[in-house]
Amino acid sequence: MEINYNELGFKCGLECHQQLEGKKLFCNCQTLNSDKEPDIKVERRLKAVAGETGDIDVAAEFEMLKNKKIIYEANSEDVCLVETDEEPPHELNKQALETTMKVALLLNAKIVDEIQVMRKTVVDGSNVSGFQRTALVAMDGFIDSSLGRVRIPTICLEEEAAQKLEESKDFVRYRLDRLGIPLIEIATSADIKSPEHAKEVAAHIGMILRSVEGVKRGLGTIRQDVNISIEKGARTEIKGFQDLKSIPKVVEYEVKRQIEAIRHGKKLEKEVRKAEQDITTSFLRPLPGAARLYPETDVLPVRVDKNYIEKLRKKLPKLLVHKIDEFSKKYNINKEIAKELVENEIFESFVKKFNKIEPLAIANALINIPKEIKTRFNLDASKLKNEDFEEILNHLNDGKITKEAIIDLLAKKIKNEKIDLKEFEAVSEEGLEKEIKKIIEEKPGLSQSAYMGLMMAKYRGKVDGKKVMEVVKKFVK
């Protein structure tokens, strides 16, 4: 069914969570996802406590009544007593705070004059202490989107939760190496006007985050929660989005679910739901309220100097979108490839080193050919090292091979096969002309593209396609 989101009273806001590099937020442990065997095991059960208002949070009480055993595992080389809640937190990580401030300034936000760490009751057992430490860093930011300005009322710095490994009716098991990684939380107002608009806003915030040094990259380092409601419905927070592409579909599903419930006279309650892989949502718990927040007494507040903020403002990085534009113009490559290359550490050094190769050919070797290898040969292109690309491009630069040979040579590298460059030796123009004359005599009357196909099949990896077409056109009008 066609949905008019404006008539529905649709309200939507995002919460983006981004992990940071370096050390953890309240100790000196590294921010890594360890694969070492656990040698620490801690068991706890959740006990809900009253927050600053004197009330027990409804979501915390809901989880406490399940009476689940919570098991925490870790390797002693990767965590310390802070993660197991046997030692008070150390002072707030200043590098993580600076990175957060840079992001906040790029989001047009105002930095607060004092950073006060708070405790936020955690209801799923993902923090050993039973609460998450979080600090408000900036307020009143915004981004400009295709559908108008989207306000960003709060930007916080908080500690990442432990990683869930397993859950049953009686227990839940977590891994502790992720616990305490610095996490920026960016919350928008309910200014998002449609499911596609939600995706656009999330992508824009993600671009800003990737523009700043000290931000983690890769799968699982950034995630989004979406808060939505419609008239006569109830505010719902949806967690667990796997990628940006799923946001519009999940939001649309949730709106339709609420419309259907209202149509059948059901009373909707505020709740947290999980985004499933099949683009549906499922109930997790009641929506937490303000009763779960109270001051952290073990960490001193951090005063923020205005002069320090102005110094940060003067050395803010260029936005990734601007870097991509510059990259595209500088090397005459399209923006899609530029987007993948702008953070590639070897591309520009290869362009300088291999001055006889067009930047586009180097870009293609680094970005598109590995994807083609996976599709065509079903090989794992992630096994290729920088040295492999360097070696093959060196042969191309020296004129020993054509660019058509790159894919076959890189495939050989993945398979650890011996490379004989004589197999890929470029065919001379004289040799090409002789062969096309022969093919025309044997198969007269074909089109230019047909002769081109026959030549490329015969000399695969040994000739430049552009050169072959030039030769074909000489003899076939």
N, C-alpha and C positions, 0 to 999 in steps of 0.2 A: 504494500500500500504506500501511496505517496504521502509524505509527512510534511506539514507546514510547521516548522519548529518555532516560528515566531508566534503563531496562533496558539500553540501548545503551552506558551509560557516557559519555554525551554531555558534552563540556566545550567551553565557548565563552567567549571574551572579545573585547572591542572595543578598537580604537584609533581615537580621533577626532582629526582634524587640522583646526584652525581658523586661518585667516589673520587678521592684525591690520592695522588702519589705521595711518597715519602714515608714518614713515620705516622703512627697512630695518633689519635686526637689527645689522649691523656696518658700515654706511656711511650717508651722508646722502641717498641717492637715495630718491625717493618710491615708495610701494607701489602701483604702477599696472600695468595691463596695456596696454602701449603699442600703438598701431596705426601708428606711424611707420615709414617704410621703413628697413631695416637699412643701416648704413654701416660696421659692424664685423663681421669674420668671423675666427673662431679655429678651428683644427683640432687635435684631440688623439687619442690612443689610450689605452685603459685599461691601466694597469700595476698589478697587485695587489701590495700590500706586507704585511709581517707586522704584526699588531696587537700589543697590549701583552703578550699571552701568548706571542709569538714565532711564532705559527702564521699561515699565510695562510688567510683565510676561504674556505670552499668555494664560496660564491656568487660572490665576486670572481674566483676562479680560473676558474670556469665561464664568466663573461662575458669575461675576458681572452683566453681561448682562441679566442673568436669573431673577434678581431683586427679589429673594426669601426672605421672612421674616424668620429670624433665631430665634428660641425660645429656651432659656436655662432654665432648671429647676434644683433645688437643695434643699436640706434640710440644714438649717442654722447651724446645729450641725456638719455637715460633710464637709463644705467648708467655706472659709473665703473670704475677699475682694480681695485677689490675684487672685482667680479663676474667679471672676466676673469682673476683670480688673479695679477695683476701688482703688487699692493700688499697689504700685510698688513691684516687686518681692523681696524676702529676699535673703540673700547670698546663693550661691550654696551649696546643701546638700553634706557635706564632706563624709558621710558614703556611699552614692550612688556613689560618685566619686571613693572612695577606691575600692568598689566592681567592678566597671567598669575597673579600672586599673588591678585588679587581673585577670579578664577575658582577658584583652588585653595581659598580660604577658603569660597566658596559650595559647594564639593564636600567640605567638612568635613576638608580635608587639613592636614597640618602642614608649614609652610614650613621648608626647611633653613636652617642658619645661615650657610652659605657657598655661593655659586653658582660651580661650577667648569665651565667650558666644555670639552667633549670633542669629539674628531673621530670620526665614524662613517663607515667606508669605504662609499662608494656604488658600486654595481656596474653601474648602467645608463647612466652617463655624464651624468646629470642635474645634476651639480655639476662645474664646470670644474676644481676642485682635486682631484677624485677622492674627496672626503669631504664629509660634511655636519656643520656645527657644531651641537651640541646641548647643553643644560644642564638638569640635574635641578633643579627649583624646589621641588617639594613631594612628600610621601609620605603613605601611609596615609589616604587619603580614602575616602569612600563615598557612595552614594545609596541611598535606600530605594525599592524598586519593589513592584509588586503581588505578586511572587513572592519577596519577601524582600530582604535587604540585598545590594547588589553593591559589592564593595570596589574601590577605585581606588589601587593601590600606587604609581603614579608619575604625575606631571604635569611635563612638560618644555617648555622653550622652545627652538625650533630654527629654522633657516633653511629657507624653502621652496625646492624644487628648480626648475630651469629647465623651461619648457614644451616638451614634445615636439611637433614640427611634422610630422615625416616619418621613416619608417624603412624600410630595405630590408635585403637580406642583407649588403650591404657597408658601409652607413653609417647613421647616425642623426643627425637635424638638430634642434637645440633653439633656442628663443628665450630671451634672457637677462633680459628686463625683470622676469620673475616671480622669478628667483633672488634669494634673500636676504630676501624678505618674511618678517616674523616669523610663526611658526607655533606654536600651542599643540598639544602632543600629550598626550592624556589616555588612559591605558591602564587598562582594568579587569582584574580577576582573572577566572579561568574560572568565574564564579558564575552565568553565564547558562544558563537551564534549557531553553530551546526557541527555535526560530526567531522566533516572535512576541515572545518575551521580549527577544530581541536588538534587535528594532525598537523596543520600548518603552524600553529602556535608552538606545539611540541618540537617540531623540526627547527624552528627559529631559535628557540631557547637552547636546543642541542648544539646548533651552529655556534652560538655565543660561547657556550661552555668549552667547545673544542678549540676555540680561538685562544684560550688561556693556557700557559704552561703550568704544569703541576696537576693537570686533570688526567685521570686514568682513561685509557682507551680500551676498546674491545667489548666483547659480549659480556653482559652481566654487570658492567660498571656504571650503567645509567638505566634508570627505570622511571616510568610515569604512573601516577595514580590519577584517575579522572573522577571528579565529583559532579554528579548531574541530578537535576530534578525537573519535574514538569508540574503544571498547575493541578492540584488535587492529588498529586503523587507525594513522594517523600525523598529527601536527599539521600543519595546512594553514593558511596565511595567504591570505585572499582579498582582492584589491585591486580598485578600480575601480567601486565601487557608484555608480550614477547618482542614486539617491534612496532614501529610507527604505523605500518600499513594496516595493522589490526585495529587501531584506535577507532576509525569511523564505523567499522562493522560492529564492534562490540558496543559502542555508544548507541547505535541505531537499534541493536537488539534490546538493550536495556530500556530504551524509550518505548519500544513496542510492548515489552513485558509489562511496563507500568500502565500503558494505555489499556491493555487487555485486562489487567487486574481492576482498574478503575471501572471499566465497562461492566465487569461482573460484580461490582459493589464491594470489592475487598478493600480493607483498610491497610494501606501500606505503612510500614514502620521504617524509620531511619536505620540503615544497616550498611555493613561492609560486605561487598561481594567480590568474588574472584573471577577474573577473565579466563575462561577455559580456552583450550586450543581449537575447539570447534566453533569459536566466536559466540558462545553463550556465556552466561554468568551464573555463579552459584553462591549461595549464602555462606558467609564465613562467621559473622558475629554482629551484635548490635553496634551502631556507630558510637565511638567513644565521645565523651563530652569534655568540658573544661575542668571537671573534677579530678582529672588525672595529672595536672601540672602543679609543681611546687618547687621552691628554690633549692639549688644544690649548695650545701654548706661546706663541702670539701674543696671547692675550687674558688679562688679569689676572682673578683670581677676584674676586667681589663679596661683601663681608661684608654680612649682613642683620641690621639692628638690631631687637631684640624690640619696642621702643617704636614703631618705624615700622609693624610688623605690627599692633600693637594699634590704632594710628590708622586703618590701612586697614580693620580689622575694624569699627570704629565707623561708617564711611561706606560700607559695602557697599550696592549698589543692591538694590531690591526685585526678587524673581524675577519673570520675565515672566508666569508663571502667576498670581501674585497681582495683578499689574497688570491682567491680563485680567479677573479676577473683579471688581475695583474698577470698571473701565471699564464692564463689563456692567451692574452695579448702578447706577452713576451716571447712565448715559444710557438705561437700560431697553432695551438691545439684547442679542441672544443672543450667547453666547460665541464662536461661530464667526466672526461679523462682528467682534466685539470683538478677536479674535486678529489680524485683518488690519488693524484700525484703530489698535491701541495704539501702533504706530510710525509712523502717518501724521501728517506734520507739519502738515497743514492742517485736519484734522477739528475739533479743539477750537476753533480760531480761527473757523471757519465757524459752529459752534454758538453762539458768543458774538455774532457779527456778525448772523446771520440768526435772530433770536429769535422770528420768527413761524412758523418751520418746525420740526417735530419732529426731534430728533436722529436718529431712525431713518430718516427720509426723506433726510437729508443723508448718513448712512452708506450707504444704498442707492445714492444717486447716485455716491458715490465708489468703492464696492466692487462691487456687483452689476450695476449698469447697464453699466459698461464690458465686463463679461464677456458680457452679453446682446447688446451691440452687435456683438461679435466673432461670436457664434453666429448672430444674426438677419440681420445685414447683411454679414458677412464683412469687417469693417473693422478696421484696426489701432488699437485704443483707446489704445495707448501714445503715440500722437501727441497726445493731449489734454494740455493744460497746466493748471496750477493756475488760471490766469486764465479758462480756458474754463468750468471748473466754477463759479468765482466769479460769472461773468457770468450763467449760466443760473440759479443758485440765487438771485441777486439779483432776477431777474424773478419767480421763484416767491414770494420773500419779499414782493414788492410787489403780489402778487395778479394779475400780468399773464398768468400761465400756470398750468396745473395741474401736479401732479407727474407725471401721465401724459405730459406733453409733453417731459419731460427727455430721454428716450432719443432722440427724433427730433431735438431741437435739438443734442444732443451729436454725433449722427451727421452733421448738417449741418456742424458745426464741423470734424470730421475731413475732410470732403470739401471744405472751404473754400467752402461755398455761402452765399449771402447769406441772412440770417434776417429774415423778415417776421413780427413778432409777431401781426399780425392773423390769420394762418393758425392760430394756436394760442390765440386769445382764448377765455377761459373762457365757457361757455354758462351763462346764468342758470337759477335753479331754475324760474322761470316758463316759460322756453323748453323746459326738459326735460319739464315736466308737459304742455305743449301737444303736444310730439312723441310722448310715450308714449300719450296719448289717441288720437292719430292712428293710431299703429301698431296699437293694440288694435282699433280699428274696422276697419282693413284686414286684420288677421290675428288674429281672435278665437280664444280657447281655448288659447293657448300657455302654457307654464310661466313662472315668474318668471325663471329662468335664460335661457330662450330670448329673452324680451323684453330682458333685460339685454345679451345678446350682440348683438342688433340695434342697440341704442342705442350700445353701445361701438364697434361697427363704423362707425356714422354719425358719431360725434363723437370718434373716436380722437385722443387728445392734447389734447382740449379740455374734457374733463370728468373729475371725480374719480369713480372706480368706486364708492366707498362712497356718494357722494351719489346716483349713478344708482340703486343698489339701494334706497336709502331712498324715492326717487320711485316706482320700480316697485312696491314693496310697498304704496304708498298705493292703487294702482289694481288690483293683482292679488293676490288672497288665496290 
